[in-house]
Amino acid sequence: MSEAQLFISTFNCGKKTPTNAEFTKHLNEKLPEEASDLYVFGFQEVTSILDATDENVVNKKLIWIADNLITCLENRYEMQSFAVVSIAHFGAVGLIIVSPFISKIHKIYKSRGYPVGTFCTNLKGGVGVRLTYESAEFTFVCMHLNAGEKVQHMLRRNQDLYNVFSKLIFDDGWCVLKPDAHCFIFGDLNYRATGAFGLVPKGLDFDETENREGTENCDPAFIFKKDELSLLQKGGLILQDFEEPAICFKPSYKFHIGTKNYHRNRIPSYCDRILYLGYPESSKTPKYKAVAYDTITECLFSDHLPVYMIVNVSLTAPERIINDAGYLIDRTTQLNEFSKSYKAVGYSRYILRVSSFTTSMLGTLLYLSTTNRGRMVSLAFAILVYTLLKWKELL
């Protein structure tokens, strides 16, 4: 049976664009021995907040990153056939897909992005690319969900996840889930090691004391028992049909920048994840074969570590979990409010217009308050207003 090998990575860059040699140098050490069919790179906080409000600036920086990635891959495999398949971005969330077998790829669809940031800004959100490789269709979605360690933050992440799944519309008219297509989701999902606040069925939660110590005392097996995402998933509350390779690495967040020491004001957590739509147990098609799932521990210029996966995928798609109308197929009769419908909704275009306005307003405020030229403009405007008011008093 035909297979494709995928290399997928996700990296929250901490508002710094990874255009220096540090990222590609350490990435090179984790690449597979033989060239993969597809290389998928997801980024969050790939620019400063100000730059993230200007899509042209983000696009230029992602093109720069893509050029560096191409150079890295060509040098690694001594092949000149690597080419960019697609670059997509929304706010500071970016997605770059590269392949050495560009002739095997067709029907590329981008999403329009979807915001989940405060005041509908693009500071958080998702973006995706769907493509056909040989005979198989693949959907790749990079997300950055809302942060925080309180119960309301976890519930908002759940809602963010549903919003991205049901409102991130691609150029082919489908949302994230599409019949007869592979689906990979990844990014800074921001789920923390809180134990899910007891909101999962009894027997799935654990009652150990929190561990906020540094790397030397951070037991991944212990922390993983507290991981919100895995507990909510086991409880059937989110991502019921998605799978993830066994996690055998330490939490990817939060580090003191430039060190391997965890920040004591945050619970060490598996914020950065890569999941895929799985095959049912009864399926005769071989499941995904994860060759590697790990962090790039040497890359220290952010408070997150990059996470990567090397996986062999059958070109036969998983069993459908949605029907032709876009609704989730009910196999368990236990649907909850976050899994009833993944059908595209029309008002997402309205949300995108609102997001464009609020993001532009945020960008203007940041420009006027954080840049030298902006402060000069603000000062000149203030002097003008003051002068006009004084002149009015004299009349």
C-alpha positions in Angstrom: 0.0 0.0 0.0 1.4 3.4 -1.0 2.6 5.7 1.8 3.9 9.2 2.1 6.3 10.4 4.8 5.6 13.8 6.4 7.8 16.0 8.5 5.6 18.4 10.5 6.8 21.0 13.0 5.3 23.7 15.2 7.1 26.5 16.9 5.9 29.5 19.0 8.7 31.9 18.2 8.0 34.3 21.1 7.4 37.3 18.8 10.8 37.0 17.2 11.1 35.9 13.5 13.4 32.9 13.2 15.5 34.1 10.3 18.9 33.5 11.9 20.9 30.3 11.5 20.0 29.0 15.0 16.6 27.6 14.0 17.7 25.9 10.8 20.9 24.6 12.3 19.0 22.7 15.1 16.2 21.8 12.7 18.7 20.2 10.4 19.8 17.8 13.2 16.3 16.4 13.5 15.5 15.9 9.8 15.0 12.3 8.6 17.8 10.5 6.8 15.9 10.3 3.5 13.9 13.2 2.1 10.3 13.3 3.1 7.4 13.8 0.7 6.0 16.9 2.5 7.6 19.3 5.0 5.0 21.3 6.9 6.2 24.1 9.2 3.8 25.9 11.5 4.7 29.1 13.4 3.0 31.2 16.1 4.0 34.6 17.2 6.3 34.7 14.2 6.5 38.5 14.4 6.0 41.2 17.0 2.4 42.2 17.8 2.8 45.4 15.8 4.1 43.6 12.7 1.3 41.0 13.1 -1.3 43.7 12.3 0.2 44.2 8.8 -0.2 41.1 6.6 2.3 42.4 4.1 5.0 42.5 6.7 4.1 39.0 7.9 4.2 37.7 4.3 7.6 39.1 3.7 9.0 37.5 6.8 7.5 34.1 6.0 9.0 34.3 2.5 12.4 35.0 4.2 11.9 32.0 6.5 10.8 29.8 3.5 14.0 30.7 1.6 16.1 29.7 4.7 14.2 26.4 5.0 14.7 25.6 1.3 18.5 26.3 1.7 18.6 24.1 4.8 16.8 21.2 3.1 18.8 21.4 -0.2 22.1 21.3 1.8 20.8 18.4 4.0 19.8 16.2 1.2 22.0 17.5 -1.6 18.9 18.0 -3.8 17.9 21.0 -5.8 14.3 20.0 -6.3 12.8 21.5 -3.1 10.2 24.2 -3.7 7.6 26.0 -1.7 4.2 24.5 -2.1 2.2 27.1 -0.2 2.6 29.9 2.3 -0.4 30.9 4.4 -0.7 33.2 7.4 -3.2 35.0 9.6 -1.9 37.5 12.1 1.3 36.1 13.5 0.2 32.5 12.7 2.1 31.1 9.7 2.1 27.9 7.7 4.8 27.0 5.2 4.7 23.7 3.1 7.7 22.6 1.2 8.3 19.5 -1.0 11.0 18.0 -3.2 8.3 16.3 -5.3 6.3 19.4 -6.5 5.0 17.6 -9.6 3.0 15.2 -7.4 1.0 18.0 -5.8 -2.1 19.6 -7.2 -5.4 21.2 -6.1 -4.0 23.5 -3.4 -6.6 25.4 -1.4 -5.8 28.0 1.3 -8.1 29.1 4.1 -9.0 32.7 4.8 -7.9 32.4 8.5 -10.1 32.8 11.5 -9.6 35.0 14.6 -10.0 33.9 18.2 -8.1 36.8 19.8 -9.5 39.3 22.2 -11.8 41.8 20.6 -11.8 39.6 17.5 -8.2 40.5 16.7 -5.9 38.2 14.8 -3.5 37.9 17.8 -4.8 34.4 18.1 -6.4 32.2 15.5 -5.9 29.5 12.9 -4.9 29.2 9.2 -4.8 26.2 6.9 -3.8 24.7 3.6 -5.4 21.7 1.8 -3.7 19.9 -1.0 -3.7 16.7 -2.9 -0.5 14.6 -2.9 -0.7 11.9 -5.6 -4.2 10.5 -4.9 -4.6 11.6 -1.3 -6.0 14.9 0.1 -4.3 16.4 3.1 -5.5 19.2 5.3 -3.0 21.1 7.5 -4.2 23.6 10.1 -1.9 25.7 12.3 -3.5 27.2 15.4 -2.7 29.5 18.3 -5.4 29.3 21.0 -5.9 31.5 24.0 -3.6 31.2 27.0 -4.2 31.0 30.8 -4.2 28.5 33.6 -7.7 29.0 35.0 -10.9 27.1 34.3 -12.3 29.9 32.2 -9.2 29.9 30.0 -9.5 26.1 29.4 -13.2 26.5 28.4 -12.3 29.3 26.0 -9.7 27.1 24.4 -12.4 24.5 23.9 -14.6 27.1 22.2 -11.6 28.4 20.2 -11.0 24.9 18.9 -14.6 24.4 17.8 -14.7 27.9 16.2 -11.6 27.1 14.1 -12.9 23.7 13.1 -16.3 25.1 12.1 -15.5 28.5 10.7 -12.0 28.2 9.1 -13.3 28.1 5.5 -11.0 26.9 2.6 -11.2 28.0 -1.0 -13.0 24.7 -1.8 -15.9 25.7 0.4 -15.2 23.2 3.2 -14.0 23.9 6.7 -11.2 21.9 8.5 -12.9 18.5 8.3 -13.6 17.2 4.8 -14.9 13.8 3.8 -12.1 11.4 2.6 -9.2 13.7 3.6 -6.4 13.3 6.0 -6.3 16.1 8.6 -3.4 17.3 10.8 -3.8 20.0 13.4 -0.9 21.5 15.2 0.3 24.7 17.0 0.4 26.3 20.3 -2.9 24.9 21.5 -2.1 26.3 25.0 -3.7 23.4 26.9 -2.0 23.4 30.4 -1.2 20.8 33.0 -4.0 21.7 35.4 -5.8 18.4 35.6 -8.8 19.8 33.7 -10.4 21.1 36.9 -12.3 17.8 37.4 -14.5 18.4 34.3 -13.7 15.0 32.8 -15.5 11.7 33.8 -14.4 10.2 37.1 -11.4 8.0 36.9 -9.6 10.0 34.2 -8.4 12.8 36.4 -5.6 12.6 38.9 -5.1 14.3 42.2 -1.3 14.7 42.5 0.3 18.0 43.7 1.4 20.4 41.0 5.0 20.4 40.0 6.5 23.8 39.1 10.2 22.8 39.4 12.9 23.1 36.8 13.9 20.6 34.1 15.8 18.3 36.5 12.7 17.6 38.6 10.1 17.7 35.8 8.8 14.2 35.2 6.9 14.1 31.8 4.8 11.0 32.8 3.7 12.9 36.0 2.9 16.1 34.2 1.0 14.3 31.4 -1.5 12.9 33.9 -2.5 16.6 34.5 -2.6 17.5 30.8 -5.9 19.2 29.9 -5.9 18.2 26.3 -5.4 14.5 26.8 -7.9 14.4 29.7 -10.6 16.3 27.8 -9.9 14.1 24.8 -10.3 10.9 26.8 -13.4 12.2 28.3 -14.9 12.8 24.8 -15.2 16.5 25.1 -12.8 17.6 22.3 -11.0 16.0 19.3 -12.7 12.6 19.8 -11.5 11.2 16.5 -8.0 12.6 16.6 -4.8 10.8 17.7 -1.4 11.8 18.9 1.8 9.7 19.2 3.0 8.8 22.7 4.6 11.9 24.4 8.1 10.9 25.6 9.5 14.4 25.9 9.3 17.0 28.6 6.8 19.9 28.4 7.6 22.5 25.7 6.6 25.5 27.8 7.4 27.8 29.6 11.2 28.4 29.7 13.4 31.3 30.6 14.6 32.4 27.2 18.1 31.2 26.4 18.0 28.5 29.1 16.6 25.0 29.7 15.0 26.1 32.9 11.3 26.3 33.3 9.7 29.5 34.5 8.5 29.1 38.1 5.4 31.3 37.5 3.9 28.9 35.0 3.0 25.2 35.2 5.3 23.3 32.8 2.9 22.2 30.1 2.5 20.5 26.7 1.2 23.6 24.9 2.7 22.7 21.5 1.1 19.7 19.9 0.6 17.8 16.6 -2.5 15.6 16.2 -4.0 13.8 13.2 -7.4 12.3 12.3 -7.0 8.7 13.1 -8.2 5.4 11.6 -10.9 3.5 13.6 -9.9 0.3 15.4 -11.8 -1.7 12.9 -10.1 -0.2 9.8 -8.1 -2.6 7.6 -5.9 0.3 6.5 -2.6 0.5 8.4 -2.5 3.3 11.0 -0.1 6.2 10.9 3.4 5.2 11.8 5.1 7.9 13.9 8.8 7.6 13.4 9.6 10.5 15.8 7.7 12.9 18.0 9.9 15.2 20.0 11.1 18.7 20.9 14.2 20.5 19.5 15.7 21.1 22.9 18.7 23.0 21.6 16.6 25.8 20.2 16.4 28.3 23.0 15.5 31.7 21.7 11.9 31.5 22.7 10.0 30.5 25.8 8.6 27.6 23.8 10.5 24.7 22.3 9.8 23.6 18.7 7.9 20.3 18.5 8.3 18.0 15.4 6.8 14.8 14.1 8.0 12.4 11.4 5.2 10.2 10.3 4.4 7.7 7.6 0.9 8.0 6.3 -1.1 5.7 4.1 -2.5 7.4 1.0 -5.8 5.8 1.8 -7.9 8.3 3.8 -9.3 7.6 7.2 -13.0 6.7 7.6 -15.3 9.7 7.2 -16.3 11.4 10.4 -18.5 14.0 8.7 -21.1 13.5 6.0 -21.4 15.3 2.6 -23.4 18.1 4.3 -20.5 18.9 6.7 -22.2 17.5 9.9 -20.4 15.1 12.3 -21.4 11.5 11.9 -22.8 10.4 15.3 -21.3 7.0 16.1 -21.6 7.2 19.9 -24.9 9.2 20.4 -22.9 11.2 22.9 -22.4 14.4 21.0 -21.7 17.5 23.0 -21.9 21.2 22.3 -18.4 21.3 20.8 -18.9 18.5 18.3 -22.4 18.8 16.8 -21.6 20.5 13.5 -18.6 21.3 11.5 -20.5 22.7 8.6 -19.3 26.0 7.1 -21.2 29.0 8.3 -21.8 32.1 6.3 -21.2 34.7 9.0 -17.5 33.9 9.3 -16.9 36.4 6.5 -18.5 39.0 8.7 -16.2 38.0 11.6 -13.2 38.4 9.3 -14.3 41.9 8.4 -14.7 42.8 12.1 -11.3 41.3 12.8 -9.7 43.3 10.0 -11.1 46.5 11.6 -10.1 45.8 15.2 -6.7 44.6 14.2 -6.1 47.7 12.1 -7.1 49.8 15.1 -4.7 47.9 17.4 -1.9 48.3 14.9 -2.5 52.1 14.7 -2.5 52.4 18.5 0.7 50.3 18.8 2.4 52.4 16.0 1.5 55.6 17.7 2.6 54.4 21.2 5.6 52.2 20.6 7.6 53.6 17.6 9.6 56.7 17.5 7.9 58.0 14.4 4.5 57.2 15.9 5.3 59.1 19.1 6.3 62.1 17.0 3.0 62.0 15.1 1.1 61.7 18.4 3.0 64.6 19.9 2.5 66.8 16.8 -1.3 65.9 16.9 -1.5 66.7 20.6 0.3 70.1 20.1 -2.1 70.9 17.2 -5.2 70.1 19.3 -3.8 72.2 22.2 -3.0 75.1 19.9 -6.5 75.0 18.4 -8.2 74.9 21.8 -6.1 77.9 23.0 -6.9 79.8 19.8 -10.6 79.1 20.3 -10.4 80.6 23.8 -8.8 83.8 22.4 -11.6 84.4 19.9 
